[in-house]
Amino acid sequence: MKNYQLGEFEEIVILTVGILNNAAYSVSIKDEIESRLSRSVSMGALHTALKRLEDKGYLKSYAGETTEDRAGRPKRYFEITAMGKKAMQYAKETRDGLWKAIPKTVLQVKFAN
């Protein structure tokens, strides 16, 4: 299943595209990640991840309507492909399996008096 591996930031980006559904374009993705994770995201890093996810076949993009506030340039929207959904499922199953394998005693927090 190595074909379906996602890096940490790629996973965050593809999950965010899923959350935004039909409203996923670069600025909305950036804003959503920053809001949900209290994590700063550079547009360069985001565009690199989106390009990588498209190159892997996990996302596809399409041009939206042109808008006056964008000087006639259309927004580029992203959606998850069937292969992207498989990659997401693989990532979830892998993480769930790792979490289940951790002995409960490892996760117990002891407070000092």
Secondary structure, DSSP 8 states (H G I E B T S, - for coil): -GGG---HHHHHHHHHHHHHGGG-BHHHHHHHHHHHH-----HHHHHHHHHHHHHTTSEEEEEEEE-GGGTT-EEEEEEE-HHHHHHHHHHHHHHHHHHHHS-HHHH------
